[in-house]
Amino acid sequence: MKLKEKKRISIDFDRVIHKYSKGFSDGTIYDEPIEGAIESIKQLEKAGFEVVILTCKSELGENRNQAIRKWLKKHGLNIKVTFTKLPSIAYIDDRAIRFTNWRDILSYFI
């Protein structure tokens, strides 16, 4: 990343921004934002970060990407949506496990 480029933060969509209270269901985006999500993303952007939505759901095709973008725009955000893991200074995800070492990872699962 060039020095003059914005620092990027990649954020998962479901259960991090979109409540996702019924799970995948039929793939539609049916819920409201998680409390504080929209305002927090706007704060990150105001602080100079580039925010990207990183979601496996966008793998379902361009229509899905458009649906996510439309939902975000409805809630005041116009940001990139991708299923490609872009270089970022942080990845925010409800299912992430912070890597420290393999012993800790194994103890988490076994």
N, C-alpha and C positions, 0 to 999 in steps of 0.2 A: 504494500500500500504506500503510495507516495505521501510525503509529509503534508502536502496541502489538501489531500483528500479528507473527507469527513471520516470520523471513526464510525464503523458500522456495528449495529446491534441487531441480531436476528432473533425474532420472537415467534414462537409457536402460536397458532390461531386458537384451536379448540382447547377449552379449559384454562387458557391464559388470557385471551382477549374476549372470545365468545363463550358464554356460560356452558353451552353444550350439555344441558341438563338431561336430555333424553338419549345421549350417545349418538352414534352415527345415524340411526333411523334410516331415512331414505337418501341421505346425503345433502339434504337442504340445510340452509343456515336459518334456524328458526328462533334462536334465543337472542336476548339482549346482551350487551357487553357486561363483562365482570366489573363490579364496582371499582372505579378508579383507573381502569385500563386506558380508556381514551385520553383522559386528562394526563396520565403519566407518560403516554407515548408523545403527546404534544409537548410536554416538558422536556423530554429527551431530545426531541427535534429542536426545540428552542435553545437547548444547551449546546447544539452543534452536532448532534449525532445523526447519522443516517439510520433510519429504522426500516427493517425489511421483515415481512411476514414470511416465515419459513414453515411450510405446511406440507405434509404428505398428501393431504386432500387435493392439492393443486395438481397432483399426478393424475387425477381423474379427467383432466382435459381442460381446454381453454374455457369451456362454459363454466367450469367450477372456479377457475381463476377469476373470470368476470363476475361471478356471483359473490365471491369474497371481496373483490374490489368494490362492487356495488354496495355491499353491506358496510364496508369501511367508510366509503364516501357518505353514505346515509348518516354515519355517526361522526362525520367531520374529518376523516383522514383520507389522504390521497397518497398511498405509499405502495412500493413494489411488493408483489406477491410471487413467491417462487417455491419450487420443491428442490432446488439446487442449493446445497450447502455452500454459501459464499464465505469468503474470508471475513471474519468478524472478531471484534474484541470480546464479545460475549454472546452466548446462545441461551435464551430464556425459554424453558420448556417445563411443563408440569411433570414430565416423566424422566427428566434428566438425573443423572448421578454424576457428581463431580469426581473426576479421576484424581486420585492421589498416588496410589500404587496398586499393584495387582493383588496383594494380600488383602487390602481393604475391600477391593471389589469382590473378591471371593467370599469374604466374611459377610458381605451384604446379601449374597445369594445362597450361600451354603451354611 
